[in-house]
Amino acid sequence: MRNIGIRYYKMGLYNEEQFALFVKRGFVTEEEFKELTGQEYQDI
């Protein structure tokens, strides 16, 4: 699930808010979120 979320984010299929759900669910770490989006993760 992690790789799918990252791939879809890079393809532009998910925005930052949608991608943040992967952090909330534990598939992606907060550090990975920041590395990919350039933004700090904030719980939605």
N, C-alpha and C positions, 0 to 999 in steps of 0.2 A: 504494500500500500504506500509505503514511503516513497519508493522510486516512481510510482505512478503520479503521486502528487507533485513531486519535484519536476518531473518531465512535463506535466500539463501546465504547471506554473511557467516554466521556461518557454513553452509554446504559446503562452498568452491566453490559455483557456481558463485559468483561475486568476483573479485579482488578489491583492494582498489580504483583503478581508476573508476571502474564501480560503486562501492558502493558510491563514492563521488557524483555521479549524483543524488542520493536520497537527499543529502544535498542541492545541487544546486536547486532542484525542491521543496524543503521545506518539504519533508516527514520525514527527519531525521535532528536533530540539529547537529551543529558543535561539541557540547559536547558529544553527543552520538557517533558520528563518532570517536572522539578521544578515548573514552572509549572502543569501540569495536575493533578499529584497532591499537591503541597505537601510532597513528601518528596525527599530527596537520592537520586539513583540509586546503587545499590550493585550491582555485578556479582554475579549469582546463581551 
